Amino acid sequence: MSDLKIVDVTDGRFEDTEPTFTRDGRFIAFLSKRSFEPIRDQHFVNLSFPIACRPYIAALSSTLSWRDSFADVAGRPRIAKDEQPHEVEVDIEGLQDRVLSLPVEDGLYSSLQAVDGGLVWLKGSLQGTIGAGAASTVHNSLPDVHVFDLHRGEYHQGATEARWCWASADGSRLIVRRSGGVSSLLSPLRKGGEASFEIDLSPIRVLSDPVSEWRLGYAEAGRVYEEDFWDVTMGGVDWHETLSLYRGLIDRISTPNEFVDLLLEVAGELGTSHAYVNPPYNGRSSEPMGKLGADFVRVVSGPSVAWKIAKIFRGEPADPMAISPLMSSGAQVSVGDEILEIGGVAVDPAIGPLPLLSGSANSTVEITMASGHTGDLYRVIVRPIADEQYLRYHEWVRVRRALVHRLSGGRVGYVHIPDLMGYGYAHFHRDLRTEFALDGLIVDFRNNRGGSASQLVVERLAKRVLAWGVGRVGAATRYPADSRRGFIVFCADENAGSGGDVLAAVVKSLKMGPIVGTRTWGGTVLYRDPPHGLVDGTHIYVPHIGMWFDSAGWSVENHGVEPDIEVLISPEDWAVGRDSQLLRAVDLAMDSINSSIPLLPPQRDVSRPSKRRPTLPPQ
């Protein structure tokens, strides 16, 4: 390698990351997502590859076989652990063919590093993107530290629930960060020395000059934008002049939030969406307010004041984040019941029950109630939740689905997509099977918060019934499975942005159905996750990928997608709760159903193919 020639160890077909040389210098190890073990979806006809990674290793010399380097027939290591690094001869020819997988199972691997006598990595468990599949919605499983012994061909577990892990310079110890602090662990491959000890970080004191940090952060933010912004011409903006124009304001700001405002003003000169700036995390957190998933009303009757339950949100048993505290097992609370005490403290007639729920989220609370029918007192034990937006969201969807079903006589289905991330994708599929089976379908992506799953949603919506599976008994099944039978109408509004813009643009390009509502948000230059951290803890998102559409070009950015039929929700509509956009969508769907027959399965009385032996001519 004296000629410094660059050599490819892999052929570029797969995602290969985190290369590292072993301590003896004779092998190169890396992580690679090249395993294709299909796992069947339990809801729909689908196969995926959620676990595709494992560590691999390649011998740099053609005379060295990694599998033979474990141990000889007597079980003694072939490579002495105290062997010092030496000059290694690299045989370029056949290097890619010498790549072998380590004898471990496929998994979620990261942080591959070399240690004395082996390798160390983090291995996580397969988890969903929203945490709904965990035993608890507040549980977040962290990966474990594994140390692989290259001499024996086996691995040891070094630590559990690790946030990160680093090997010491001599490869003898592991520095592990867990929720309880930072520890120094002796590598399982080393004998002797202190096994483990906690590293006390409390004596560490850091003094910083905020203005100096902001100057450095400002310069770094400008450089990162110049290097990562999606358009190399910076949209025609003189970037250096822009930075100079705002630089003088640094000495006039006095808080982190003002620094955030300054960066937002600078990024705003580029006129591009997704140029977000987040302030530093201050490390302080408050106990979350408990919520009961209900609306309260203050009832005044003469000199007395009562706080009563006005509405209880049902929630959705299939969504662990939308469980109603007042409708859980044992809580026999009804609309009209009065709240008297929470945790033994009387409800203040002036300000109501909410202050008494402060800090009660995810803990048990005793509430004293008075029945609205009999006046009898009773007590219930409930577990308030920290966030009731999911309860209220499911109620919002439930009301609109019921309206669509009622107006269409049960012939038109309704699905709403709240975002194009994990939660929205899950909610889209929750009622897909039943709603897609109807004669028509309304797909509502108003108030869509965006995300990267628009292509998956489009792929699902594009499936139409092509055939029917008919058996002796039971209903006919659609092919492709769970494909739609009829006409689609889409609803969009000004709050459908980012991935919502992309979805609207693709729907129009593919002519999948009319869009009813208003022009979408208009943000299709997307950022790269995770954000870039500056020295003071501020994080910036740089618009990194611009979306160009074959039917709209660059025009969606800063403009949005125009609906096919514009319908505004007027102040009068809002006042009486009339969803004029959805009503127009139902009318369109019914017109389509009445003018064209939706795809139907063959009737039971239709004759089947005859397999009877044909009548032979007389001999």
Secondary structure, DSSP 8 states (H G I E B T S, - for coil): -TT-----SS-SSSEEEEEEE-TTSSEEEEEEE-----EE-SSSS-EE-S--EEEEEEESSTT--TGGGS--TTS--SS-TT----------TTTGGGEEE-SS--BEEEEEEEETTEEEEEEE----SSSTTSSSTT-----EEEEEETTTTEEEEEESSEEEEEE-TTSSEEEEEETTEEEEEE-TT--SS--EEEE--TT------HHHHHHHHHHHHHHHHHHHSS-TTGGG--HHHHHHHHHTTGGG--SHHHHHHHHHHHHHTT--TT--EE----S-------B-SEEEEEEEETTEEEEEEEEE--B-TT-TT-B-GGGSTT----TT-EEEEETTEE-BTTTBSGGGGTT-TTS-EEEEEE-TTT--EEEEEE--BS--HHHHHHHHHHHHHHHHHHHHTT-EEEEE---BSHHHHHHHHHTHHHHHTSSEEEEE-TT---BS-HHHHHHHHT-B--EEE--SSS--EEESTT-B-SEEEEEE-TT--THHHHHHHHHHHHT-S-EEE-------EEE-SS-EE-TTS-EE--EEEE--BTTTBTTTTTT----SEE----HHHHHHT--HHHHHHHHHHHHHHHHS-------TTS-------------
